[in-house]
Amino acid sequence: MTARIILDAMGSDTHPAPEVEAAIEAARLFGDEIILAGDEARLKPLLKGAAGVRIVHAPDVFEMTDKISPGALRKVQSSMGVAVDLLKAGEADAFVTAGNTGGAMAISLARLGRMRGVKRPALSALFPVKGGHCVVADVGANTECRPEYLVQFARMGAVYAQLALGKSNPRVGLLANGEEEMKGNDLVKETHPLLKASGLNFIGNVEGKELFGGQADVVVTDGFTGNILLKSSEAVAKLLIDTLRAELMGSLRTKLGALLARPAFNALRKLLDPAEIGAVPLLGLDGLVFVGHGRSDARALVSAIHTARVAVEANLMDSLRRAMGTETSD
């Protein structure tokens, strides 16, 4: 199956060089045409006639510093806006950006809209945990949530866990400060009975130790808490890798030990490195939108394109529509 992926060429902190390099490499690896949305005058010299990459001109940029305002969203010729319009028109199957997350959310909501039955889209990340990964939603799209939103995050997260993790009946947990049913703030306490009655494989409240211990396949929380959890876990992972590397390079003896243990250390680094996945989906939009880190390099962006391709090939949108089809939106 051919997947038509459009990449925001002006998204990353050091755009457009990483995006162009990633587009060339992805076209070579996957055999698909990669569409680059961005300033043609800047992109063409970097492409140097490389095959498999097409430019769609977009002269404006939605900057990382841009506020989510009507004026900013009226940048109709921004690379994000042009890319989302192509997705809406059916000229692409998925959109990938390493740009402003709030901008991607706002522009996608304004131009694509929500999937029928969805009250709020959720940014859904794959966390490295014992034995593999866990889908965590929301990790930043909705700082203020209501209990029914978290139930929908759980439904959409379960669909994504089936696709991304191969889990036929994903275990769903509710992030809380204790395993007991009475623990948590008002949002957690009000969400718990709704998840219990949802028909999902709900295992109850989970703390951080259960999440990272691999005891759940999907964990739901509000976007404020989820974003802190995401950024903290990435920072801790980087601290561990950097500290381990420094200690192992400290003497000839530890260097020899590191050489022998290199396969294990490489496996650990691969598990903890966000660039291995590259981007996470905004589940609940009426189209496939994936958001990566602003600091993404070409390797991370190739991974992001691959993640989007897998979702396209597995018909993620159809699965989400089936899961949400019985509910009504506000």
Secondary structure, DSSP 8 states (H G I E B T S, - for coil): ----EEEETT-STTTTHHHHHHHHHHHHHH-S-EEEEE-HHHHHHHHTT-TTEEEEE--B---TT--SSHHHHT-TTBHHHHHHHHHHTTS-SEEEE-S-HHHHHHHHHHHT-B-TT-SS-EEEEEEEETTEEEEEE-SSS-SS--HHHHHHHHHHHHHHHHHHH--SS-EEEEE-SSSSTT-S-HHHHHHHHHHHTSSSEEEEEE-HHHHHTT--SEEE--HHHHHHHHHHHHHHHHHHHHHHHHHHTSSHHHHHHHHHTHHHHHHHHHHH-GGGT--EEEETBSSEEEE--TT--HHHHHHHHHHHHHHHHTTHHHHHHHHHTT----
